[in-house]
Amino acid sequence: MIAGESNFEKLSDKYVTYTTIDGLDGWSIGLKVDSKYVDKEKGVIVTL
């Protein structure tokens, strides 16, 4: 359940992954995300 979409970015036709390594956040090319939302704080991909 999403209280708000302020922490989410809608991705369409983009090939990205959100990774967290040793506290460093960054976007990397790799996983195709289509019609999904990515929680950039938790690095979780949520299918709506």
C-alpha positions as CSV (number, residue, x, y, z in Angstrom):
1,M,0.0,0.0,0.0
2,I,1.4,3.4,-1.0
3,A,0.6,6.3,1.2
4,G,2.0,8.7,-1.4
5,E,4.0,8.7,-4.5
6,S,6.5,11.3,-3.4
7,N,9.2,8.6,-2.9
8,F,8.4,6.8,-6.1
9,E,9.5,7.5,-9.6
10,K,7.4,6.0,-12.5
11,L,9.7,4.3,-14.9
12,S,8.7,3.5,-18.5
13,D,10.8,1.9,-21.2
14,K,14.0,2.3,-19.1
15,Y,16.6,-0.3,-18.3
16,V,17.6,0.5,-14.7
17,T,18.3,-1.1,-11.4
18,Y,18.5,0.6,-8.0
19,T,21.3,-0.7,-5.9
20,T,22.5,0.1,-2.4
21,I,26.1,-1.0,-1.6
22,D,27.7,0.1,1.7
23,G,25.3,2.9,2.0
24,L,25.9,4.3,-1.5
25,D,22.9,4.6,-3.7
26,G,23.0,4.6,-7.4
27,W,21.2,3.7,-10.6
28,S,22.7,1.1,-12.9
29,I,21.9,-0.2,-16.3
30,G,20.6,-3.8,-16.2
31,L,17.1,-4.6,-15.1
32,K,14.2,-3.6,-17.3
33,V,11.6,-1.9,-15.3
34,D,8.2,-1.4,-17.0
35,S,5.0,-0.1,-15.5
36,K,6.5,-0.4,-12.0
37,Y,7.5,2.0,-9.3
38,V,10.9,2.1,-7.6
39,D,11.2,3.2,-4.0
40,K,14.4,5.1,-4.1
41,E,14.8,5.1,-0.3
42,K,14.4,1.3,0.2
43,G,15.5,0.2,-3.3
44,V,12.3,-1.9,-3.6
45,I,10.5,-2.4,-6.9
46,V,6.8,-2.4,-6.4
47,T,4.4,-3.7,-9.0
48,L,1.2,-1.7,-9.1
